[in-house]
Amino acid sequence: MPTIDALSERLTEYLDPQQIRQVRRAYFYAEEAHDGQRRKSGEPYVTHPLAAASILATMHMDHQSLMAAMLHDVIEDTEVTYDGISSQFGDSVADIVDGVSKLTHLEFETKAEAQASNFQKMVLAMAEDIRVILVKLADRLHNMRTLGAMRPDKQRRIAKETLDIYAPIAARLGMRDVQIELEDLAFQAHYPMRAKYIRRAVVQARGQRKDVISSIQETIEQRLRQEGLTGTVTGREKHLYSIYSKMKAQNKSFSEIMDVFAFRVVTESVDDCYRVLGAVHNLYKPVLNRFKDYIAIPKSNGYQSLHTDLFGARDITIEVQIRTKEMDAVASQGVAEHSHYKGYSGDSSDSAVGSYKRARKWVQGLLEMQQRAGNSMEFIESVKEDLFPDEVYVFTPKGRILELPAGATPVDFAYAVHTDIGNSCVSCRVDRRLAPLSQPLENGQTVEIITTPSAQPNMAWLNFVTTGKARTAIRHFLKNQQRHESIELGRRLLNQFLSKYGSNVNDIEMHKLQPLLEEASFNSIDDLLEDIGMGNRQAYVVARRLRPESDESGDGGRENPLAIQGTEGMVLQYAKCCRPLPGDEIIGHISAGKGLVIHRTSCRNIGYLRDDPDKCIYLEWYDEINDEFSVDLSCEVESHRGIIAELATVATSMGADLLQIDIDDHEGKLAKVNMEVQVKDRIHLARVMKKIRALKTVNRIQRC
């Protein structure tokens, strides 16, 4: 059990006496605040914040981080307020404590929603001061170490949250030591039997592998001495969760995973790293396409190292990582290695500075996603997609390197460059050749995005983008676009029904509008119009309440038909049952959440609304519509070889796009062919049908 005296002794390594006194004062303040409180294990509660501070001390974190760790639960669990901490220890410490507090006083419908909102608030605090997440990780690590005192169901819930959120965050910040311990502790709590069997197998395998590991290690050390290179060679142990994840992801047995022998060489300089690489490649034959240079192109969390796979004697596969001492420290501690927050003077290594800058960039990206996300659940889903570490490295045309998740597409790349580039993206070139926007990118490719000012995101992009930033930006744009289109449609619908009373939206009397807005909790008339456009409120009902006082008694005449322009966007749907075309007589009805749905007047599915003037909307086509419309055709043909190609050729020769064609069934020599074509209007369709009907093998053609 750590004590404040033992911690103070350790802190003399890197903090000055005044800073150590401040850390001790924070401890005694927390001890008094938590007086009488105990943990589930029965220990005094103050042992938990002391342990969290001790974890941060092993990372050589600054005195303010240690003070915040001591105090991180006092706002939540005691009578102490933010102002109380601020007056005693300063705003910086109070801000970190406030960011780490768990916000359990808020009411949520579900635990998932509470977790999501909690994480969202933490991201806002992280954006102000990245030490918030370091204190939070130390808090979570000690909670995981003492998880055994909890009920089994609570253990599993906390373990799952750790695997889903906190371990990936530690990995994203480059804090490998914390990540590994969190993963192994969570794995044991969430899957106790699987962890038990894998641990037993590892212990057994370790004894069998000992001689082989020693032999390979000695051979590498001997070669380095011959080449006059300095370097410490160690065998790397695979941790339990890593073994389990690889078995699951790669569908491999335990023996296949353990057949790979892993070593790390830590040397003095970058130059030595490449010379060591040459030495081990001379010693053992390298495996093709298994070399990665993370020194020249660091990972997004700042990690730097050379990775190579080798064929050893007796068909043994050897993994070797080669790095400098500074890179090794950053690989273990990540952003915590950056001395920006350390209490002693000294220059940071380039690796540590790079890690810190990348962490800040990632947190700023999270903040941007948080501002655009519709709600906390949508935000946390986007973040979880961003946390998984497999990456591809691609280049801009000017040679700038961008890190993207595995499976990222040119659309993800476009949004990574800038949100405006993504929003106006129309096509792309990959390695100077035109490529689909949905094509997954590969390492080393050069990507060029082609934009047009009039372009806008496509909802279909959500089916293939992988980054949270792209997904959030697309959703944000579409929501704003849908709101704008809903307001415009709502305005037109309300004007149509108000026209019965000789009025329009601009003439609405405020004393009639205000009670309606208050009743529906709307802030403005735009909110009301949006609700009408989305079909959540009937325009004719609103029109009756807002009609002029001079027209209170009568119902007015018939409203003017609403003109359909074809540019109404997402709030206008063409019914698939009858597929209306310009030139058809049409009628519409408002469907809740979808907006205006348009049918042909003769459609059987609209029959029950046709006689109800309050539920159906009179429509007409705008004079000029440049859009294309899908229509279904059914042909009865004399079946022969090449009939499908013949029909397709005739349809396309008339300027109709053929979307789908298939033979439905045969009756002797007769066959039924179904076609889906795109035409401009009813006249264009008539020309296409006339041309197809002229074929000798076509007996009958009709529109479905």
Rosetta blueprint (number, residue, H / E / L):
1 M L
2 P L
3 T L
4 I H
5 D H
6 A H
7 L H
8 S H
9 E H
10 R H
11 L H
12 T L
13 E L
14 Y L
15 L L
16 D L
17 P H
18 Q H
19 Q H
20 I H
21 R H
22 Q H
23 V H
24 R H
25 R H
26 A H
27 Y H
28 F H
29 Y H
30 A H
31 E H
32 E H
33 A H
34 H L
35 D L
36 G L
37 Q L
38 R E
39 R L
40 K L
41 S L
42 G L
43 E L
44 P E
45 Y L
46 V L
47 T H
48 H H
49 P H
50 L H
51 A H
52 A H
53 A H
54 S H
55 I H
56 L H
57 A H
58 T H
59 M L
60 H L
61 M L
62 D L
63 H H
64 Q H
65 S H
66 L H
67 M H
68 A H
69 A H
70 M H
71 L H
72 H L
73 D L
74 V H
75 I H
76 E H
77 D H
78 T L
79 E L
80 V L
81 T L
82 Y H
83 D H
84 G H
85 I H
86 S H
87 S H
88 Q H
89 F H
90 G L
91 D H
92 S H
93 V H
94 A H
95 D H
96 I H
97 V H
98 D H
99 G H
100 V H
101 S L
102 K L
103 L L
104 T L
105 H L
106 L L
107 E L
108 F L
109 E L
110 T L
111 K H
112 A H
113 E H
114 A H
115 Q H
116 A H
117 S H
118 N H
119 F H
120 Q H
121 K H
122 M H
123 V H
124 L H
125 A H
126 M H
127 A H
128 E H
129 D L
130 I L
131 R H
132 V H
133 I H
134 L H
135 V H
136 K H
137 L H
138 A H
139 D H
140 R H
141 L H
142 H H
143 N H
144 M H
145 R H
146 T L
147 L H
148 G H
149 A H
150 M L
151 R L
152 P H
153 D H
154 K H
155 Q H
156 R H
157 R H
158 I H
159 A H
160 K H
161 E H
162 T H
163 L H
164 D H
165 I H
166 Y H
167 A H
168 P H
169 I H
170 A H
171 A H
172 R H
173 L L
174 G L
175 M L
176 R H
177 D H
178 V H
179 Q H
180 I H
181 E H
182 L H
183 E H
184 D H
185 L H
186 A H
187 F H
188 Q H
189 A H
190 H H
191 Y L
192 P H
193 M H
194 R H
195 A H
196 K H
197 Y H
198 I H
199 R H
200 R H
201 A H
202 V H
203 V H
204 Q H
205 A H
206 R H
207 G H
208 Q H
209 R H
210 K H
211 D H
212 V H
213 I H
214 S H
215 S H
216 I H
217 Q H
218 E H
219 T H
220 I H
221 E H
222 Q H
223 R H
224 L H
225 R H
226 Q H
227 E L
228 G L
229 L L
230 T L
231 G L
232 T E
233 V E
234 T E
235 G E
236 R L
237 E L
238 K L
239 H L
240 L H
241 Y H
242 S H
243 I H
244 Y H
245 S H
246 K H
247 M H
248 K H
249 A H
250 Q H
251 N L
252 K L
253 S L
254 F H
255 S H
256 E H
257 I H
258 M H
259 D L
260 V E
261 F E
262 A E
263 F E
264 R E
265 V E
266 V E
267 T E
268 E L
269 S L
270 V H
271 D H
272 D H
273 C H
274 Y H
275 R H
276 V H
277 L H
278 G H
279 A H
280 V H
281 H H
282 N H
283 L H
284 Y L
285 K E
286 P E
287 V L
288 L L
289 N L
290 R L
291 F L
292 K E
293 D E
294 Y L
295 I L
296 A L
297 I L
298 P L
299 K L
300 S L
301 N L
302 G L
303 Y L
304 Q L
305 S L
306 L E
307 H E
308 T E
309 D E
310 L E
311 F E
312 G L
313 A H
314 R H
315 D H
316 I L
317 T E
318 I E
319 E E
320 V E
321 Q E
322 I E
323 R E
324 T E
325 K H
326 E H
327 M H
328 D H
329 A H
330 V H
331 A H
332 S H
333 Q H
334 G H
335 V H
336 A H
337 E H
338 H L
339 S H
340 H H
341 Y H
342 K L
343 G L
344 Y L
345 S L
346 G L
347 D L
348 S L
349 S L
350 D H
351 S H
352 A H
353 V H
354 G H
355 S H
356 Y H
357 K H
358 R H
359 A H
360 R H
361 K H
362 W H
363 V H
364 Q H
365 G H
366 L H
367 L H
368 E H
369 M H
370 Q H
371 Q H
372 R H
373 A L
374 G L
375 N L
376 S H
377 M H
378 E H
379 F H
380 I H
381 E H
382 S H
383 V H
384 K H
385 E H
386 D H
387 L H
388 F L
389 P L
390 D L
391 E E
392 V E
393 Y E
394 V E
395 F E
396 T L
397 P L
398 K L
399 G L
400 R L
401 I E
402 L E
403 E E
404 L E
405 P E
406 A L
407 G L
408 A L
409 T L
410 P H
411 V H
412 D H
413 F H
414 A H
415 Y H
416 A H
417 V H
418 H L
419 T H
420 D H
421 I H
422 G H
423 N H
424 S L
425 C E
426 V E
427 S E
428 C E
429 R E
430 V E
431 D L
432 R L
433 R E
434 L E
435 A E
436 P L
437 L L
438 S L
439 Q L
440 P L
441 L L
442 E L
443 N L
444 G L
445 Q L
446 T E
447 V E
448 E E
449 I E
450 I E
451 T E
452 T L
453 P L
454 S L
455 A L
456 Q L
457 P L
458 N L
459 M H
460 A H
461 W H
462 L H
463 N H
464 F L
465 V L
466 T L
467 T L
468 G H
469 K H
470 A H
471 R H
472 T H
473 A H
474 I H
475 R H
476 H H
477 F H
478 L H
479 K H
480 N H
481 Q H
482 Q H
483 R H
484 H H
485 E H
486 S H
487 I H
488 E H
489 L H
490 G H
491 R H
492 R H
493 L H
494 L H
495 N H
496 Q H
497 F H
498 L H
499 S H
500 K H
501 Y H
502 G L
503 S L
504 N L
505 V H
506 N H
507 D H
508 I L
509 E L
510 M H
511 H H
512 K H
513 L H
514 Q H
515 P H
516 L H
517 L H
518 E H
519 E H
520 A L
521 S L
522 F L
523 N L
524 S L
525 I H
526 D H
527 D H
528 L H
529 L H
530 E H
531 D H
532 I H
533 G H
534 M L
535 G L
536 N L
537 R L
538 Q L
539 A H
540 Y H
541 V H
542 V H
543 A H
544 R H
545 R H
546 L H
547 R L
548 P L
549 E H
550 S H
551 D H
552 E L
553 S L
554 G L
555 D L
556 G L
557 G L
558 R L
559 E L
560 N L
561 P L
562 L E
563 A E
564 I E
565 Q L
566 G L
567 T L
568 E L
569 G H
570 M H
571 V H
572 L E
573 Q E
574 Y E
575 A L
576 K L
577 C L
578 C L
579 R L
580 P L
581 L L
582 P L
583 G L
584 D L
585 E L
586 I E
587 I E
588 G E
589 H E
590 I E
591 S E
592 A L
593 G L
594 K L
595 G E
596 L E
597 V E
598 I E
599 H E
600 R E
601 T L
602 S L
603 C L
604 R H
605 N H
606 I H
607 G H
608 Y H
609 L H
610 R H
611 D L
612 D L
613 P L
614 D L
615 K L
616 C L
617 I E
618 Y E
619 L E
620 E E
621 W E
622 Y L
623 D L
624 E L
625 I L
626 N L
627 D L
628 E L
629 F E
630 S E
631 V E
632 D E
633 L E
634 S E
635 C E
636 E E
637 V E
638 E E
639 S L
640 H L
641 R L
642 G L
643 I H
644 I H
645 A H
646 E H
647 L H
648 A H
649 T H
650 V H
651 A H
652 T H
653 S H
654 M L
655 G L
656 A L
657 D E
658 L E
659 L E
660 Q E
661 I E
662 D E
663 I E
664 D E
665 D E
666 H E
667 E E
668 G L
669 K L
670 L E
671 A E
672 K E
673 V E
674 N E
675 M E
676 E E
677 V E
678 Q E
679 V E
680 K L
681 D L
682 R H
683 I H
684 H H
685 L H
686 A H
687 R H
688 V H
689 M H
690 K H
691 K H
692 I H
693 R H
694 A L
695 L L
696 K L
697 T L
698 V E
699 N E
700 R E
701 I E
702 Q E
703 R E
704 C L
